[in-house]
Amino acid sequence: SLAALLMLRHQAPRAQMLLLRCCARAPDRADAWDALGLALMLTGDIPAAESAFGEAQRLLPDNIDIAVRRAEAAALAGNAAAELARLDLAAADDPANVALLTARGVLLGRQGQRDEAVDVLEAAVALAPDALVPIVALSNALTTSSRARMAVDVLRRAVALAPDDSNLRNNLAATLVRVHRYDEARAIL
């Protein structure tokens, strides 16, 4: 889309204006609200980005990417506690919603509640074993909670799902180095 091209060219304010018009004309388009949230993040309007992601999530409540972006925007806007409370209530109503669980796990990790984050993200991965976002979030939570050996297995799973993702391969190699498995790390790179 034109908005995505503008963001790639570091013209987020122009993309933002275009996306505001798109959202006004087609308020039922979650992709437009999500893109608007991304443009607002790039321009530094984090509270407005959180709101845009919220509208996108209202339209697509099971979208994991949007749920995680909303949680991250809430944390950056200083609204982590309120977002965590909202996620707790929503997850109580829909305990098998992988998007809510993943967002909650990511937010718990950002809040330093690593053990709880790992538990929540393990549940999300169990419910959606082929969903990349919860698997990557779990690997991050394991790594930051000093469980690098467990993170290696989770990252291997992520790389198997997205073999062309160089960031995932680099993360796996870095984690292998942390557990002193240098030859394996070198082979990945």
N, C-alpha and C positions, 0 to 999 in steps of 0.2 A: 504494500500500500504506500501511498504518498507519505503518510505520516511516519511510517517506519523508515522510509528513505531519508526523510528530514531528520529523524533522530540519529540515524547512522552518520549523517553529515554534520552532526553537532548543532542542529538547528531546532532544538527542543521547544523553544518558545513558539516558533511557527507551527510545529507539529501540534503543540498544545491548542493553539487557536483553531486549527483545522479539526482536531478531535472534539473540541467543545461544540463546534457546529454539528459534527456527526452525531454526537450524543443527544443534542437538542432535536435533531431531525429523526433519529432512530433510537429512542431511549430504551428499546428492548434488545439492543445489540450488546451483549456482554463483551464481545471482542473490542468494541469501540471504548467501552468504559475501562477495560483492562489496559488498552493502549494509552488511554488518557492518563491513567494512574502512572504508567511508566514515564510518560512525558512530564508529568508533574513532579515525579521523583527527580528526574534529570534537571528540572528548573529549580529544585529545592523547596517546592511547596508540598512538604510532607503531609500535613494534615489534610489538604485537598486530595492528595494521592490516596491516602487511607480511605477517604470518602468514596473516591472513584472505584477503588478496588472493592469496597463494600457493596456498591451498586452492582458491579460485575458479579460478585459472589452471590448476591440476592438472585440474580438471573441464572447463574450456573453454580448452585450450591455444592455440587460434587466435584468441581474442578480443583484439583490439588494445587496447581501452580498459582491460581488466583488466591486461594485461601492462604497460601504461604506468603505471597506478596502483601496481602492485607495485614497479616500478623507482623511481618517485618516493618511495614510502614507504621503500624501502631507503635511498635517498639521505638522506632526512630522519632516518632512524634511525641514520645513521652506518655503514651497511652497503653503501655504494656499491661498494667494491672487491670484496666477496664477490658481490654481485649481478651485477656486470660479468663476473666469472669464470664465474658460473653461466650467464649469457646467452651468453658466448663458447662454452662447451661445448655448450649447447643448440643454438645456431645452427650449430655444426659438424655436429651430427647432422641438423639440418633447415634447410639454408641458404636455403630458399625460404619459411620461415615469416615472414610479414609482421609478425605480432604480436611475435615475438622481435626481428626487425630494428628495428622501430619503438622498442621499449622500449630496446634497446641504443643506438640513435641518440640518444634522449632522454637517457639516462644519460651517454653520452659528452659530450653538450653541457653537461650540468650539471657534469661534471668538467673543463670547459674545453678538451676535445679537439674543438674545433669543426670542423676540417677533416675529421677522421675521422667525426664525427657527420654532417656533410653527405653524405659518401660513402655511409654506411650508410643514411641516410634516402632518398637518391636511389635506392638499390637497392630499398628498401621501396616507394617510389612507383612505380617501374618494374614491380614485381610486382603492385601493386594500384592502378592509376591512378585508380580511382573511390573509393578509401577516404579519407575526410576526415582522420582522425587522422594518418596519416603525412604527408599534404600540409601540414597545419598545423604539424606538428613540423618538417618541412623548412623551411617559411617562417621559423619561429622561429630555427632554426639558421643560416639564411642571413643573417637580420637581425643576429644577435649576432656573426656573423663578418664584419661590414662588407661584406656582399654584398647591399645593399638593392635594387639594380637587379634582381638575379635573384629576390629575395624578392617583388618586385612581381608578376612573372609567376606565381609559385607561389600567391601570395595571390589573384590573379584567378581562378585555377583553383579554389581553395577556395571563393571567393564564388560561383562558378558552380554548385558542388555544393550549397551551402547559402545560397541568396540571402536568406533571412530572418534569417540570423545577424548581428545588429548588431555583435557583437564582431569578427567577421571583417571586416566592412565598415570598422569603425573602424581596425582594424590595417592594412588596405590603405590607407586615407586617410593614416594616420600615416606609413606607409612611403613613400607618394608624396610627402609633404612632405619627408621626409629626402632624396629625390632631386630636390627642387626642382620638382616637377610639381604646383603649387598648384591650378591650375584643375581638373585631374582629381580631386584630393583633395576640393575643394569640391563637385564634382558628385556624388561618392559620398555625402557627408554630406547 
